[in-house]
Structure formats: C-alpha cells, structure tokens
C-alpha cells in the first residue's frame, strides 16, 4: 500500500498551481514546505479521511 499521495494546490504567496507529496500514514499533521515556484514557506495542514484521501490546506507561514 502506497502511503504517499500527490496533492495539487495553489501557493498562498504567488498563486501558482503546484503539487506536493503527502504522507497519508498520519491522520493529522502540520508542516512547512517551500513553494517550488517562489520558494516561500507554506504551512501545510493535512487531514486524511477514513478512506485514506488527504485534504490539504496551504497558508502563509506567518499567518
């Protein structure tokens, strides 16, 4: 079983469409990852539902 899922989202700084890999083995997690386009630090909040699908919210790190 693959616990990594690719999730598409928009950078809260530059607005560009990007993809991030999410580890779905943890039901709830929060971590900082730099945008691949503008290199700004995004705070990613991940919640994995009962079927194993991740929902990711990206926010500016300092908000």
C-alpha positions as CSV (number, residue, x, y, z in Angstrom):
1,X,0.0,0.0,0.0
2,X,1.4,3.4,-1.0
3,X,1.1,6.0,1.8
4,X,2.3,8.9,-0.4
5,X,-0.3,10.8,-2.4
6,X,0.3,13.7,-4.8
7,X,-2.0,16.7,-4.0
8,X,-2.5,19.7,-6.2
9,X,-2.9,23.1,-4.6
10,X,-2.2,26.8,-5.1
11,X,0.7,28.6,-3.3
12,X,-0.7,31.2,-0.9
13,X,2.1,33.6,-1.8
14,X,2.5,33.5,-5.6
15,X,-0.8,31.8,-6.5
16,X,0.9,29.3,-8.8
17,X,-0.5,25.8,-9.2
18,X,1.8,23.2,-7.5
19,X,1.9,19.6,-6.4
20,X,3.0,18.3,-3.1
21,X,3.6,14.7,-1.8
22,X,1.6,13.9,1.4
23,X,2.3,11.0,3.7
24,X,-1.1,9.6,4.4
25,X,0.1,7.3,7.2
26,X,-0.7,10.1,9.7
27,X,-4.3,11.2,10.0
28,X,-3.5,14.8,11.0
29,X,-0.3,16.7,10.5
30,X,1.1,20.1,10.0
31,X,4.5,21.0,8.5
32,X,6.3,23.7,6.5
33,X,7.2,23.2,2.9
34,X,8.7,25.7,0.4
35,X,6.8,26.5,-2.7
36,X,8.6,25.0,-5.8
37,X,8.0,28.2,-7.8
38,X,8.6,31.2,-5.4
39,X,10.5,29.3,-2.6
40,X,8.2,30.9,0.1
41,X,7.5,28.8,3.2
42,X,3.9,27.4,3.2
43,X,2.3,25.9,6.3
44,X,0.5,22.8,5.1
45,X,-2.3,21.3,7.3
46,X,-3.1,17.8,6.3
47,X,-6.2,15.7,7.3
48,X,-6.6,12.2,6.0
49,X,-10.2,11.0,5.8
50,X,-11.4,7.4,6.6
51,X,-10.9,6.2,3.1
52,X,-7.2,7.5,3.1
53,X,-7.8,10.6,0.9
54,X,-5.8,13.6,2.1
55,X,-7.2,17.1,2.3
56,X,-4.5,19.8,2.4
57,X,-4.8,23.5,3.3
58,X,-1.9,25.7,2.5
59,X,-1.4,29.0,4.3
60,X,1.3,31.6,4.6
61,X,3.8,30.5,7.4
62,X,3.4,33.8,9.3
63,X,-0.4,34.0,9.5
